[in-house]
Amino acid sequence: MLLTLASDGSLLSTFTDPKLLWPRAVHVTAAGQVFVCGCMSNTIVQVCRDRRQKLATLPTGGDGVSYPASVYYNRKTSSIIVGRGNNNKILVLNVVLV
């Protein structure tokens, strides 16, 4: 579950996706886009700005994302950099964000 809190600690929103297993890391871009790693589901989910629904699921284990442990969006290169929890390699995905 992804919880969005205000600076005073009050709950603003929740997001749940049963296909997102073991959420491990979150990255929020300067534009407010949210990415969440699902370590055991081998997915990275893009959540809408209000953090209430899923916009997209990035490539899964068969496409190279295995045990994602960290995620970062680089706007200069339009790529998502994924740190993998099962080895010391990173994966760079070129993307067009919605």
GUBA-494191 format. One record per atom (N, C-alpha, C): residue number from 1; residue in three letters; atom name; x, y, z. Coordinates in Angstrom, 3 decimals. Each point is the difference from the previous one (the first is absolute). Example, Ala and Ser with C-alpha at 12.3 -4.5 7.8 and 13.67 -1.06 7.14 Angstrom:
2
seq_type_atom_u_v_w
1_ALA_N_13.190_-5.690_7.800
1_ALA_CA_-0.890_1.190_0.000
1_ALA_C_0.900_1.200_0.000
2_SER_N_-0.350_1.050_-0.720
2_SER_CA_0.820_1.190_0.060
2_SER_C_-0.770_1.090_0.730
This chain:
98
seq_type_atom_u_v_w
1_MET_N_0.839_-1.172_0.000
1_MET_CA_-0.839_1.172_0.000
1_MET_C_0.889_1.242_0.000
2_LEU_N_-0.392_0.985_-0.798
2_LEU_CA_0.694_1.278_-0.053
2_LEU_C_-0.864_1.018_0.728
3_LEU_N_0.551_0.587_1.040
3_LEU_CA_-0.693_1.038_0.763
3_LEU_C_0.633_1.332_-0.312
4_THR_N_-0.808_1.013_-0.255
4_THR_CA_0.499_1.353_-0.200
4_THR_C_-0.418_0.822_1.207
5_LEU_N_1.006_0.579_0.659
5_LEU_CA_-0.243_0.765_1.217
5_LEU_C_0.293_1.472_-0.223
6_ALA_N_-0.738_0.852_0.700
6_ALA_CA_0.279_1.435_0.011
6_ALA_C_1.175_0.246_0.930
7_SER_N_0.541_1.202_-0.034
7_SER_CA_1.149_0.315_0.840
7_SER_C_-0.318_-0.099_1.498
8_ASP_N_-1.279_0.091_0.359
8_ASP_CA_-0.385_-0.145_1.411
8_ASP_C_-0.285_-1.454_0.379
9_GLY_N_0.168_-0.920_-0.967
9_GLY_CA_-0.191_-1.419_0.268
9_GLY_C_-1.399_-0.506_-0.295
10_SER_N_-0.904_0.859_-0.403
10_SER_CA_-1.363_-0.452_-0.302
10_SER_C_-0.023_-0.720_-1.348
11_LEU_N_-0.897_-0.965_-0.120
11_LEU_CA_-0.109_-0.831_-1.194
11_LEU_C_-0.694_0.765_-1.122
12_LEU_N_0.659_0.091_-1.151
12_LEU_CA_-0.588_0.659_-1.160
12_LEU_C_-0.642_-0.994_-0.956
13_SER_N_0.678_-1.134_-0.246
13_SER_CA_-0.538_-0.997_-0.919
13_SER_C_0.662_-1.349_0.228
14_THR_N_-0.658_-1.037_-0.526
14_THR_CA_0.565_-1.345_0.026
14_THR_C_-0.097_-0.603_-1.401
15_PHE_N_0.928_-0.875_-0.307
15_PHE_CA_-0.008_-0.724_-1.269
15_PHE_C_0.356_-1.448_0.292
16_THR_N_-0.801_-0.914_-0.529
16_THR_CA_0.265_-1.432_0.164
16_THR_C_-0.127_-0.675_-1.355
17_ASP_N_0.949_-0.870_-0.295
17_ASP_CA_-0.053_-0.814_-1.217
17_ASP_C_0.381_-1.412_0.413
18_PRO_N_-0.927_-0.954_-0.072
18_PRO_CA_0.313_-1.365_0.440
18_PRO_C_1.125_-0.657_-0.799
19_LYS_N_0.307_0.521_-1.183
19_LYS_CA_1.091_-0.552_-0.813
19_LYS_C_1.354_0.598_0.361
20_LEU_N_0.019_1.009_0.865
20_LEU_CA_1.248_0.633_0.430
20_LEU_C_0.434_-0.661_1.312
21_LEU_N_0.946_-0.930_-0.102
21_LEU_CA_0.419_-0.786_1.165
21_LEU_C_1.304_0.533_0.574
22_TRP_N_0.029_0.172_1.289
22_TRP_CA_1.144_0.506_0.749
22_TRP_C_0.460_1.346_-0.531
23_PRO_N_-0.841_1.031_0.080
23_PRO_CA_0.460_1.322_-0.421
23_PRO_C_1.280_0.356_0.743
24_ARG_N_1.004_0.430_-0.740
24_ARG_CA_1.328_0.146_0.593
24_ARG_C_0.544_1.422_-0.042
25_ALA_N_-0.305_0.728_-1.064
25_ALA_CA_0.541_1.348_-0.142
25_ALA_C_-0.996_0.871_-0.752
26_VAL_N_0.052_1.291_0.274
26_VAL_CA_-0.876_0.976_-0.645
26_VAL_C_0.867_1.148_-0.508
27_HIS_N_-0.330_0.489_-1.188
27_HIS_CA_0.656_1.201_-0.524
27_HIS_C_-1.089_0.939_-0.499
28_VAL_N_0.071_1.256_0.419
28_VAL_CA_-0.915_1.035_-0.465
28_VAL_C_0.815_0.987_-0.821
29_THR_N_-0.402_0.198_-1.249
29_THR_CA_0.734_0.919_-0.871
29_THR_C_-0.353_1.447_0.354
30_ALA_N_0.751_0.927_-0.558
30_ALA_CA_-0.265_1.424_0.227
30_ALA_C_-1.385_0.392_-0.511
31_ALA_N_-0.501_-0.724_-0.992
31_ALA_CA_-1.324_0.277_-0.557
31_ALA_C_-1.116_-0.699_0.777
32_GLY_N_0.360_-0.758_1.036
32_GLY_CA_-1.000_-0.663_0.829
32_GLY_C_-0.362_-1.406_-0.413
33_GLN_N_0.684_-0.550_-0.996
33_GLN_CA_-0.251_-1.384_-0.395
33_GLN_C_0.582_-0.926_1.063
34_VAL_N_-0.696_-1.103_0.272
34_VAL_CA_0.393_-0.907_1.075
34_VAL_C_0.282_-1.386_-0.576
35_PHE_N_1.156_-0.570_0.386
35_PHE_CA_0.368_-1.357_-0.401
35_PHE_C_0.220_-0.839_1.253
36_VAL_N_-0.511_-1.226_-0.014
36_VAL_CA_0.138_-0.909_1.134
36_VAL_C_0.551_-1.320_-0.512
37_CYS_N_1.053_-0.510_0.660
37_CYS_CA_0.581_-1.301_-0.342
37_CYS_C_-0.752_-1.096_0.725
38_GLY_N_-0.355_-1.039_-0.720
38_GLY_CA_-0.544_-1.211_0.605
38_GLY_C_1.075_-1.067_-0.058
39_CYS_N_0.733_-0.174_1.080
39_CYS_CA_1.169_-0.874_0.002
39_CYS_C_-0.357_-1.446_-0.369
40_MET_N_-1.034_-0.546_0.612
40_MET_CA_-0.341_-1.404_-0.258
40_MET_C_-0.911_-0.184_-1.212
41_SER_N_-0.625_1.069_-0.478
41_SER_CA_-0.827_-0.110_-1.206
41_SER_C_0.797_0.357_-1.252
42_ASN_N_1.261_0.427_0.189
42_ASN_CA_0.876_0.356_-1.125
42_ASN_C_-0.630_1.068_-0.885
43_THR_N_-0.584_1.016_0.635
43_THR_CA_-0.654_1.058_-0.747
43_THR_C_0.360_1.366_0.563
44_ILE_N_-0.207_0.993_-0.836
44_ILE_CA_0.056_1.392_0.429
44_ILE_C_-1.303_0.622_-0.471
45_VAL_N_-0.712_0.592_0.934
45_VAL_CA_-1.317_0.556_-0.291
45_VAL_C_0.085_1.525_0.009
46_GLN_N_-0.613_0.616_-0.996
46_GLN_CA_-0.143_1.456_-0.005
46_GLN_C_-1.398_0.305_0.523
47_VAL_N_-0.059_0.853_1.025
47_VAL_CA_-1.252_0.354_0.640
47_VAL_C_-0.329_1.444_-0.365
48_CYS_N_-1.280_0.306_-0.169
48_CYS_CA_-0.394_1.357_-0.380
48_CYS_C_0.382_1.004_1.079
49_ARG_N_-0.034_1.254_-0.354
49_ARG_CA_0.460_1.064_0.902
49_ARG_C_-0.770_0.051_1.314
50_ASP_N_-1.283_-0.372_-0.023
50_ASP_CA_-0.753_0.028_1.259
50_ASP_C_0.215_-1.271_0.818
51_ARG_N_0.842_-0.909_-0.521
51_ARG_CA_0.405_-1.238_0.670
51_ARG_C_-1.172_-0.925_0.316
52_ARG_N_-1.030_-0.009_-0.833
52_ARG_CA_-1.176_-0.836_0.254
52_ARG_C_-0.188_-1.115_-1.022
53_GLN_N_0.645_0.093_-1.178
53_GLN_CA_-0.167_-1.050_-0.999
53_GLN_C_1.273_-0.202_-0.813
54_LYS_N_0.107_-1.191_-0.572
54_LYS_CA_1.166_-0.369_-0.798
54_LYS_C_-0.143_0.549_-1.412
55_LEU_N_1.074_0.595_-0.513
55_LEU_CA_0.024_0.463_-1.385
55_LEU_C_0.614_-1.038_-0.920
56_ALA_N_1.080_-0.634_0.467
56_ALA_CA_0.713_-0.945_-0.850
56_ALA_C_0.816_-0.960_0.849
57_THR_N_0.273_-1.167_-0.584
57_THR_CA_0.934_-0.954_0.587
57_THR_C_1.143_-0.150_-0.979
58_LEU_N_1.198_0.277_0.464
58_LEU_CA_1.169_-0.109_-0.862
58_LEU_C_0.357_-1.469_-0.212
59_PRO_N_0.889_-0.264_-0.931
59_PRO_CA_0.344_-1.389_-0.341
59_PRO_C_0.257_-0.868_1.229
60_THR_N_-0.406_-1.255_-0.127
60_THR_CA_0.123_-0.928_1.119
60_THR_C_1.219_-0.888_-0.146
61_GLY_N_0.136_-0.983_0.896
61_GLY_CA_1.167_-0.872_0.084
61_GLY_C_0.507_-0.526_-1.326
62_GLY_N_-0.893_-0.393_-0.894
62_GLY_CA_0.420_-0.516_-1.292
62_GLY_C_0.698_1.039_-0.859
63_ASP_N_-0.211_1.272_0.329
63_ASP_CA_0.601_1.084_-0.766
63_ASP_C_1.239_0.575_0.676
64_GLY_N_0.457_-0.631_1.072
64_GLY_CA_1.232_0.452_0.624
64_GLY_C_-0.138_0.589_1.380
65_VAL_N_-1.202_0.327_0.432
65_VAL_CA_-0.185_0.553_1.338
65_VAL_C_-0.205_-1.160_0.964
66_SER_N_1.050_-0.338_0.720
66_SER_CA_-0.132_-1.056_1.003
66_SER_C_0.439_0.553_1.344
67_TYR_N_-0.830_-0.202_0.993
67_TYR_CA_0.230_0.472_1.365
67_TYR_C_0.378_1.485_0.048
68_PRO_N_-0.847_0.879_-0.555
68_PRO_CA_0.338_1.423_0.047
68_PRO_C_0.032_0.500_1.444
69_ALA_N_1.094_0.623_0.378
69_ALA_CA_0.178_0.457_1.382
69_ALA_C_0.065_1.517_0.104
70_SER_N_0.246_0.679_-1.124
70_SER_CA_0.015_1.461_-0.010
70_SER_C_-0.380_0.460_-1.399
71_VAL_N_-0.546_1.209_-0.061
71_VAL_CA_-0.428_0.549_-1.284
71_VAL_C_0.240_1.505_-0.009
72_TYR_N_0.414_0.519_-1.166
72_TYR_CA_0.241_1.436_-0.158
72_TYR_C_-0.316_0.372_-1.439
73_TYR_N_-0.744_1.079_-0.191
73_TYR_CA_-0.285_0.498_-1.341
73_TYR_C_0.943_1.160_-0.310
74_ASN_N_0.749_-0.112_-1.100
74_ASN_CA_0.905_1.058_-0.454
74_ASN_C_-0.684_0.731_-1.144
75_ARG_N_-0.460_1.214_0.266
75_ARG_CA_-0.753_0.731_-1.016
75_ARG_C_0.870_0.459_-1.158
76_LYS_N_1.301_0.194_0.222
76_LYS_CA_0.884_0.445_-1.080
76_LYS_C_0.162_-1.064_-1.072
77_THR_N_-0.006_-1.268_0.403
77_THR_CA_0.176_-1.094_-0.944
77_THR_C_-1.299_-0.763_-0.267
78_SER_N_-1.096_0.407_0.648
78_SER_CA_-1.297_-0.702_-0.098
78_SER_C_0.173_-1.491_0.256
79_SER_N_0.685_-0.305_1.096
79_SER_CA_0.228_-1.406_0.330
79_SER_C_-0.283_-0.262_1.472
80_ILE_N_-0.351_-1.222_0.264
80_ILE_CA_-0.204_-0.456_1.371
80_ILE_C_1.168_-0.912_0.338
81_ILE_N_0.647_0.312_1.100
81_ILE_CA_1.156_-0.781_0.445
81_ILE_C_-0.466_-0.874_1.160
82_VAL_N_0.221_-1.302_-0.142
82_VAL_CA_-0.489_-0.963_0.978
82_VAL_C_1.176_-0.720_0.638
83_GLY_N_0.092_0.060_1.315
83_GLY_CA_0.975_-0.794_0.739
83_GLY_C_-0.629_-1.348_0.317
84_ARG_N_0.738_-1.061_-0.201
84_ARG_CA_-0.555_-1.344_0.184
84_ARG_C_0.510_-0.611_1.292
85_GLY_N_-0.911_-0.621_0.736
85_GLY_CA_0.313_-0.553_1.306
85_GLY_C_0.689_-1.347_-0.029
86_ASN_N_0.013_-0.667_-1.143
86_ASN_CA_0.601_-1.334_-0.058
86_ASN_C_1.415_0.001_-0.572
87_ASN_N_0.517_1.177_-0.370
87_ASN_CA_1.383_0.102_-0.470
87_ASN_C_0.434_1.462_0.085
88_ASN_N_1.180_0.309_-0.447
88_ASN_CA_0.503_1.364_0.111
88_ASN_C_-0.068_0.743_-1.335
89_LYS_N_-0.971_-0.350_-0.827
89_LYS_CA_-0.157_0.634_-1.304
89_LYS_C_-1.198_0.950_0.010
90_ILE_N_0.044_0.979_-0.888
90_ILE_CA_-1.149_0.878_-0.191
90_ILE_C_-0.579_-0.244_-1.381
91_LEU_N_-1.231_0.393_-0.166
91_LEU_CA_-0.673_-0.117_-1.274
91_LEU_C_-0.479_1.397_-0.371
92_VAL_N_0.223_0.408_-1.246
92_VAL_CA_-0.440_1.310_-0.467
92_VAL_C_-1.072_-0.225_-1.060
93_LEU_N_-1.194_0.552_0.265
93_LEU_CA_-1.132_-0.132_-0.923
93_LEU_C_-0.301_1.369_-0.606
94_ASN_N_-0.015_0.086_-1.307
94_ASN_CA_-0.399_1.248_-0.666
94_ASN_C_-1.527_0.013_-0.063
95_VAL_N_-0.611_1.090_0.476
95_VAL_CA_-1.451_0.054_0.109
95_VAL_C_-0.542_1.331_-0.463
96_VAL_N_-1.274_-0.009_-0.315
96_VAL_CA_-0.776_1.208_-0.245
96_VAL_C_-1.090_-0.005_1.053
97_LEU_N_0.024_0.989_0.879
97_LEU_CA_-0.948_0.027_1.110
97_LEU_C_-1.341_0.558_-0.441
98_VAL_N_-1.058_-0.529_0.629
98_VAL_CA_-1.357_0.485_-0.260
98_VAL_C_-0.383_1.030_1.032
